[in-house]
């Protein structure tokens, strides 16, 4: 795929930049305020995961079209330690950092489509889509 | 050798300035400084040249450079104006000196031309860039302080009731500050109820929620009650989507409702002032006639 924009995550403040851009794109496409907040929150979670666990990575944004539907596709990529058991992190309340453990399962509920690939030592890629209703 | 070059440059400063001006004028069109008035641009350029020549003449005096950099910073011109300008000056001057030398094949001599021009220009670049970045650093650090002052205010609105309005993004550092101020303030003001208002928080993700929950629990530990207010509808929906459990906390949609229940908790309520209302007074007057 060919992402239209991309934000690199290095510092904690990059999370703010990432979700600002996501919110703006969502607004442009015509998402409702609630969906804008959902997308911004999802980006916040993904970006924070990158910052917390992988130190650095990037989030790419793309506006996609499918059967006359419009959607915003987010791809979070990092080259961090990877996730050993994806099904485990998708359970509510599972955390290795002392947080709430609602991050990834939360993103899945906030968005419409969710895919995660991870390889130990290589990194993690999470692709998620929100369709315009 | 070096004094010879210097003499060439200083004696022909007008020609060099002219060459430099022509070059820099082209720069103006193709990049940053297009919105600057021609007159100001010309006069600043002239001043820039004066500064450079004064510095060369006086063996690297920095006072003029400092004043000039201050002026450019105040004008808000980009740093690239200075660096590009000095690059052009370097190129023009080297060209000029070389074209005025008799022996063009002497590589040693050419090398020393480059060397001495570099020696003139480099301290100026260093000084100007330092001044410039120093100015930015100062602005950033001032803003950081200003931000910190804004970050976790605590308002004791009335006896035993305290409000903490949160506005803007909450990061780890700020979350710590919120916790500290909240606990310290609760004890200092002897509060029974603390209202945390998140109307101005743009995104509540799991980290922010986690920090707020922790803060509320800590407040509970020191014997006060925490009410979370200002939860906008879209934030309520994302909190539910994220699966964050706030059922242990009292929450209210608005600060007003939160304040009412805080009064209730502290056994108080708002009562209108005693005395008859204006309409009643008028009615009484009419009746008495």
Interface residues (C-beta under 8 A of the other chain):
Chain A: X12 X13 X15 X16 X19 X33 X34 X36 X37 X38 X40 X41 X44 X45 X48 X92 X99 X100 X102 X103 X105 X106 X109 X110
Chain B: X169 X171 X172 X202 X203 X204 X205 X206 X207 X209 X210 X213 X233 X234 X235 X237 X238 X241 X242 X243 X244
